[in-house]
Amino acid sequence: MCLLSVTVLVVFVQPGMSQFGIGIGGSDNDGINIDIFQMGKTIKSAAEAKRGFTYQQEHYLGRAIAANILSTYELYRDPSANRYVTLVGQTVAAHSDMPQTYGGYHFFILDSDEVNAFAAPGGIIFITRGMLRACENEDQLAAVLAHEVAHVQNRHGVELIKNSRWKKFGTEAVFLAASGFGGGDVAAAVGVFGDMVKDVSKQIMARGYGKKLEKRADTDALIIMMRIGYEAHESVTLMRNMQERFVKGGKDFVKTHPKPKDRIKTIGKALKGELEASEIPAVRVSRFDSSLAGARAQ
């Protein structure tokens, strides 16, 4: 049984906001404004100092990496589909441990049959049309987006640099980009970062964040989903469907994430003792089907 019946997704996100107004439908609690900062851990400046990057620097790094990703993929320009994915994504982000980023969260659909999703540092998240087809309902879509948001809240993009050959150069390069671009010109950022951006982008698109960080993102995604009221068990259903797809010869997502069977074990262990899944409310089914009909079409 889900914790809440989420019927309306309305999230207003602006950099610097201290609250997010979220309309959550229920029997008698429509339109309640929830202070998200009371729902998760406060973002601590100590974590920022430990990692060696400010949130502003991480933002410019993410913009440069996103620009690099978009040199490989085309955006899917369907207003209805993009609006819906953004609303689900912003709701997920607002219930994460990092409800705000320096430049805000941004969600985009990639016009690709590849089954995949990517998170660039700072909150720029991409999901392919192939992944939208793999999702059967809104709760499974939320599971994918929550996984990517978990990468952002845990600053896994910064970890890639810390663990790479650029770890000594990374902080200096990002500082230069964040302080010298006068408005954050992405082309200039790519030029300054050069090979570092290409390396990190390739890692994200071709190999993901590594088994340890992917496992962490899977478990944190479950927490985010349950905070909202989504059926966390739908994560397992999605993985089972994807496992069947991969056994039959598919690839894509398995290049950048652990094998579905391994993820099922991780998610199943994390859900042990939780409430059993219940039927998804009809409103969530209908808005998923209507909003993504075109995007999910073959």
Secondary structure as GFF3:
##gff-version 3
##sequence-region A 1 298
A	DSSP	three_ten_helix	36	38	.	.	.	ID=ss1
A	DSSP	alpha_helix	45	51	.	.	.	ID=ss2
A	DSSP	alpha_helix	55	69	.	.	.	ID=ss3
A	DSSP	alpha_helix	79	94	.	.	.	ID=ss4
A	DSSP	beta_strand	106	110	.	.	.	ID=ss5
A	DSSP	beta_strand	117	120	.	.	.	ID=ss6
A	DSSP	beta_strand	124	128	.	.	.	ID=ss7
A	DSSP	alpha_helix	129	134	.	.	.	ID=ss8
A	DSSP	alpha_helix	138	153	.	.	.	ID=ss9
A	DSSP	alpha_helix	156	162	.	.	.	ID=ss10
A	DSSP	alpha_helix	167	180	.	.	.	ID=ss11
A	DSSP	alpha_helix	186	193	.	.	.	ID=ss12
A	DSSP	alpha_helix	195	202	.	.	.	ID=ss13
A	DSSP	pi_helix	203	207	.	.	.	ID=ss14
A	DSSP	alpha_helix	211	228	.	.	.	ID=ss15
A	DSSP	alpha_helix	234	247	.	.	.	ID=ss16
A	DSSP	alpha_helix	253	256	.	.	.	ID=ss17
A	DSSP	alpha_helix	260	271	.	.	.	ID=ss18
A	DSSP	alpha_helix	282	291	.	.	.	ID=ss19
A	DSSP	alpha_helix	293	296	.	.	.	ID=ss20
###
